[in-house]
Amino acid sequence: MLIQNICGLKYPDEFIIRFFFKERLLDKKGSVLELGCGNGSNLSLFYQYGWSIIGVDISEEMIAQGNKNILNYHNNNFENKFRFICDDMIEFVDETNEKYDALILAGSLYYLEYSKIIQLFSLVKDKDLLNSGSMVYFNIRLLNDYRYAKGIQIGTNSFRLTINETGEENCIMTFFSEEEFINLISQYFDFKDMKVMHSLYDNYDSKNEKIIPMNSDLIVWGKVK
């Protein structure tokens, strides 16, 4: 499929690509669940290497784009399964009875209020969602991110943003310190090993022709026992 024919984001996230190849997931097969999958750009990488993919997103438009994009690959004789489901990620986890070999929370976790993040992690643990040896991937926003405290506080380091230069006005966003997030996920995921990385970069706002400074993300992935 030509890049120009892909609906929405064209490529997987940079760190998802690193995660996939550094962990040699190209040599494995299994089922991967992405919560907050958008148009499926991250999952498309897994799919093309034979993984069965399940993407969940609250946006009907994103789910429609995901189905359209993956169908273009599926028509090239891929036999592995794919599903895109329009649902709230917490409700989906609460209702699913399946187990997965990888769980991705790449660009969605920080849009949940702190209490909802705890609820989600609790459900994943209580429902025993992951097979032994499964991989888990997180991306969260750190306290030195440009957006921090630029809004109305609604919970522990959770704000409803009042800025519009990032296109996220009225969005909920939750921030963590590195130590806090590592301690938190260690309570809910029994990691065998863990990789921790940082992404600090500026963004260009083409609409207003100005630089938005200090996007600060923490990327964590690991294998569970």
Secondary structure, DSSP 8 states (H G I E B T S, - for coil): --GGGS-S--S--HHHHHHHHHTTGGG---EEEEES-TTSHHHHHHHHTT-EEEEEES-HHHHHHHHHHHHHHHTTT--S-EEEEES-HHHHHHH----EEEEEESSSGGGS-HHHHHHHHHHHHHTT-EEEEEEEEEEEEETTSTTTT-EEEEETTEEEE---TTS-TT-EEEEE-HHHHHHHHHHH--EEEEEEEEEEEEEEETTTTEEEEEEEEEEEEEEE-
